Every structure is written in C-alpha cells, then in structure tokens.
C-alpha cells in the first residue's frame, strides 16, 4: 500500500513522527476509505442506511435541502451535459474558483474545490495532525473527523460546549495546548448555534505554531447574520486557517458533491499533497457549472433563506408551545429536541412508523435528543401530524 504515498508525502509524514504502520494506514485511506472500513462522510453514510425509505417518506433526518439545485444552476448544469464527452471543455473549475473569489472577497490562489466536505476534512487531519499533535474539537459537534483520527492513531481531545452551546475555545486550547487541528463548526452541528467571531479569532491568535484552525461553515447560509459572519476574512488575511464550504445545503446539491476551502496558498499546496487525486480539477463538469451559476444567484439564495427561516420559526413555535426543550437557538436548517423521558432511538422509530424520518441516536452524550431537519412547509406539516401521533403513542 505504501506505493500510494509518494516521496513528498512520505517525507512530510516521517518528519512529523508518523510510523511506517501509520503511513500504511494513511495509504489505505487514500487507496479507498471503503477498503479500510472507513466512512469519510458521516451524513452520507447515515443517508445510505436509510436508502430503503418509502417514496412518500418525509425525509427530515439528514440535513438535506428540501428541494434540488436552484433553477439557474440546474439549467446551466443540464446544458453542460451536452459537452460531457469532454473532461473540461471550458475550464469549468477555474470559472468556479473565480466566482468564489468574487463572492468571498478572497484571492483565487487561496481557493481549492473538492467533492463535498468529508474527504477534505479527513485529509486536513493527515496534513496537520501527527502522533504528537492531535485533533481538538468541541463536544458535541460534527463527528466526521473522529473515526479518521482514530484510524490514524491521532490523539483526540474534546472540550464541552459552553452553557449556551458555543465552542469554548479557551477550553479547547487547554484540552490540548499542542494540537495539530483545532476544529470549529460554525454554526455547529448538532446544536445549530453560532460561536462569536471574536472567540474564533482568539483561538487563531493563541493556538500553537504549526497548527491549523479549521472552520467548517457548511450551514452558514442559514444563519441570520449571513454573509457578515463568515471567517473568510481570516483566510484572506493569511492566517493559519482553513475555511470549509459546501454546496450540499442551501444550494441543494448534496448528491452532486461540490465544495471548496479557502486558505493561504502554502496551506492549499500542503493540502493538495494529500488530495489523493480528488481535489481541484476532479469534480464532475456539470456539477461545477451548476455550482458556479448557483453561487451568484443572489435572488434565489435570498428566497431560499427566507423560506427556510419561516419554516424554522414555524417549527420552533409548534414545539415550544408543547413545552419541549429545544437546544439552540438554531442558526441552521435543523433543530434539536430533548424528549427527556424517551430515547432518541425510540422516537426515531415512532416517527418512522408515521412515514417521517428524523435523526436519532447519533450523540451518546444526549441519548434523549433528536435532530429534526427543517424541510418544506409541507414537510413540516407532515412532521406536525406525525408528532401528534408519535408523542402520544
């Protein structure tokens, strides 16, 4: 398997204290996560587990958008299929990078595209962690990096969220003052809460040298203050950060697998040592075209944000009137419900019996908490109807 790691990668791994056994595990990961028994995308893995759902099922368990790609992007992507016999007939990846640079106010050489977010997040651990410089994260948060860190035998440190569900950045630094990757999900999954930019900037300024702060902004478009609450300015300023974005959420492209990260050029180059041939230039050409057009469909973005916020407010109102404890406030397309006396797995089964799929049993720290994705108005009406039966069952 070591033939999958070239000399540049091998030298970098050895310089950071990786053993040959760990390099072989890294090669396994690059050679195919499935072959290694490793999922690089936990949401996709959970979605596959539910692939046999009935066609009429209300699907609000995977944080997917309730509808498909935005109309202008869909039209452009469909038209691009006419040229699908060519790998890149019109330099599609470069056009997406240019559009991102304009929207985010970040130089083009600070941007790299990739499929979704899970694989690049995993490769961040390979590039910046080591047997002595571990992963540091909040608890609970998005769980994708944890199995990868365990697979690579990288140390893992977790710090509880604050009482109002922010990342406790000072506690994270204290949990491991010598971390390699400090992972901040903002807004956080599963709590849906925002960590103030001042806290993130403090972590960036006080972390150890040679480490990186990864800021995962998958759900940022759903937050009230968007676009004024992004950490993209830290990448533009040349800080030790990687800002992750995906087209899987507001753009309705989860199955199209498009995302990007923003970072200083030398960080981009180091990440691309470990891209396994999957980053820039390797995305499906129609997906790139759809993403490029969607990114600047500002009216469509505003319309989708407004619809989500209305459905989210309606759902929160419904649940709070029934005296349920909600974790939040949510700035995402999901809410977290604490059933208190019933387990999340039990409630998932009760809703599934009513043809409604919710997330249950994902977070050991919260055995009685379920995550409910916000869907269309019709989806949420279906959830309300099922709630009246499932909760009284």
C-alpha positions, 0 to 999 in steps of 0.5 A: 500500500505504501506505493500510494504515498509518494516521496513528498508525502512520505517525507512530510509524514516521517518528519512529523513522527508518523510510523511506517504502520501509520503511513500504511494506514494513511495509504489505505485511506487514500487507496479507498476509505471503503477498503479500510472500513472507513466512512469519510462522510458521516451524513452520507453514510447515515443517508445510505442506511436509510436508502430503503425509505418509502417514496412518500417518506418525509425525509427530515433526518439528514440535513438535506435541502428540501428541494434540488439545485436552484433553477439557474444552476440546474439549467446551466448544469443540464446544458453542460451535459451536452459537452460531457464527452469532454473532461473540461471543455471550458475550464469549468473549475477555474470559472468556479474558483473565480466566482468564489473569489468574487463572492468571498472577497478572497484571492483565487490562489487561496481557493481549492474545490473538492467533492463535498466536505468529508474527504477534505476534512479527513485529509486536513487531519493527515496534513496537520495532525501527527502522533504528537499533535492531535485533533481538538474539537468541541463536544458535541459537534460534527463527528466526521473527523473522529473515526479518521483520527482514530484510524490514524492513531491521532490523539483526540481531545474534546472540550464541552460546549459552553452553557449556551452551546458555543465552542469554548475555545479557551477550553479547547486550547487547554484540552490540548495546548499542542494540537495539530487541528483545532476544529470549529463548526460554525454554526455547529452541528448538532446544536445549530448555534453560532460561536462569536467571531471574536472567540474564533479569532482568539483561538487563531491568535493563541493556538500553537505554531504549526497548527491549523484552525479549521472552520467548517461553515457548511450551514452558514447560509442559514444563519441570520447574520449571513454573509457578515459572519463568515471567517473568510476574512481570516483566510484572506488575511493569511492566517493559519486557517482553513475555511470549509464550504459546501454546496450540499445545503442551501444550494441543494446539491448534496448528491452532486458533491461540490465544495471548496476551502479557502486558505493561504496558498502554502496551506492549499499546496500542503493540502493538495499533497494529500488530495489523493487525486480528488481535489481541484480539477476532479469534480464532475463538469456539470456539477461545477457549472451548476455550482458556479451559476448557483453561487451568484444567484443572489435572488434565489439564495435570498428566497431560499433563506427566507423560506427556510427561516419561516419554516424554522420559526414555524417549527420552533413555535409548534414545539415550544408551545408543547413545552419541549426543550429545544437546544439552540437557538438554531442558526441552521436548517435543523433543530434539536429536541430533548424528549427527556423521558424517551430515547432518541432511538425510540422516537426515531422509530415512532416517527418512522412508523408515521412515514417521517424520518428524523435523526436519532441516536447519533450523540451518546452524550444526549441519548434523549435528543433528536435532530429534526431537519427543517424541510418544506412547509409541507414537510413540516406539516407532515412532521406536525401530524406525525408528532401528534401521533408519535408523542402520544403513542 
